[in-house]
Amino acid sequence: MSRLGSVFSSAERKATDAAQLIGDCFHLSPVVVGELGENDRSATGYLPKAEFEVVANLFFAQPERSVRGWERAVDAQRRINAAVDRVIAEAPRDRNIAVVSHGGVGSLLLCHLKGIPINRAEDQPGAGGGCVYSFDLETRTLLSGWRRIED
């Protein structure tokens, strides 16, 4: 029997869809937490992939600076950390938690969990999507690094 006791997600469509799939498998209703969302990039809107990569590299390389009007990485990390703390506080203590969000969110949280400066080296591997890692809820120590969800 699974020890999954709750599912939380950002409000973005890909995350809510994935959280619903997980929730359905475990007979759980996902809870949407807006603060688990990706960094605010509304100042630029959609960017072509090559341009996005350049701006994302700057976002991670200069976390104290707003790059092209994007939310600063340090502010996004602070928001995400607070949201994860809230999720952990609200979830049943004797069960695992699934948090479904986005690569940038996972990267910023991972840097925090590792106690290292924000950097893109901690971004999810591959072409994005379908990656997970796990950490102990009490100690916030990593139990695994990034891995494909299929693994």
SULQUI-V501811 format. One record per backbone hydrogen bond with DSSP energy under -0.5 kcal/mol. CO is the residue of the C=O (numbers start at 0). NH is the residue of the N-H. Records with the same first field share a line. If there is no record, write none. Layout:
CO->NH ; NH
This chain:
2->95
5->97
6->30
7->99
8->32
11->15
12->16
13->17
14->18
15->19
16->20
17->21
18->22
19->23
20->24
21->25
22->26 ; 27
23->26
27->29
30->8
32->35
33->36
38->40
39->70
40->43 ; 44
47->51
48->52
49->53
50->54
51->55
52->56
53->57
54->58
55->59
56->60
57->61
59->62
61->64
62->73
64->66
65->67
66->69
71->75
72->76
73->77
74->78
75->79
76->80
77->81
78->82
79->83
80->84
81->85
82->86
83->87
84->88
85->89
86->90
91->94
95->4 ; 5
96->98
97->7 ; 99
98->100
99->9
101->105
102->106
103->107
104->108
105->109
106->110
107->111
108->112
109->113
110->114 ; 115
111->114
118->121
119->122
124->127
129->148
131->146
133->142 ; 143
135->139
140->135
143->133
146->131
147->150
